[in-house]
Amino acid sequence: MPGRQQRAGGYAELVRLGDGTRQGDGASFGVMLLGDSGVGKSCFLSRFKDGAFLSGTFIATVGIDFRNKVVAVDGVKVKLQIWDTAGQERFRSVTHAYYRDAQALLLLYDITSKISFDNIRAWLSEIHEYAQKDVVIMLLGNKADMSGERAVRTEDGASLAREYGVPFMETSAKTGLNVELAFLAVAKELKQRAVQAPGEPRFQIHDYVESQRSKSSCCAFA
């Protein structure tokens, strides 16, 4: 992809995401956060990167925001280059330019917003049009802490994820529920792909997510 591209909002420099190559004893991968404006993508990233929740009035992302974080996966350092994208339609062409450089996509909707959930199919259509064919996709129902205002049932999110063959869980940037698990699951999947030898069994991200969620639920009630 070209190093420079004209884009809205004054963004001129196009920086490549991680290309999945190994760096020393680690690896670098690109992860994009996608979804409608207001679903909590920036708060989700802030919770993972800084361990903090962005409370109060928050300004919507304009174009693309970028963060790095190194995580340990099976004793190997994995650098995640994370792109927080604007959900507004007017910035969609900017987002498209980054799809093919991403190895993983976290697709968020707001459990209190039926519209954001209904738009997931449109997002998935864009992903299939612009992203790599083998990109890792995870569907996340965010703002699980606001269950009293729920407009999307958990089973509806799970059903849609099954339809598209992607892992699913509900998350909360406010409480931290499943935020780290979402990033670690895709990091583990990408790391396993990078080092997997021919003939070795593939890492099953669906099974991993379910097993880790079961452990969390068990510990929560211990």
Buried (B, 14 or more C-beta within 10 A) or exposed (E): EEEEBEBEEEBEEBEEBBEBEEEEEBBBBBBBBBBBBBBBBBBBBBBBBEEEBBEEEEEEBBBBBEBEBEBEBEEBBBBBBBBBBBBBEEBBEBBBBBBEBBBBBBBBBBBBBBEBBEBBEEBBEBBEEBBBEEBBBBBBBBBBBBEEEBBBEBEBBBEBBEEBEBBBBBBBBBEBBBBBBBBBBBBBBBBBBBEEEEEEEEBEBBEBBBEBBEEEEEEEEE
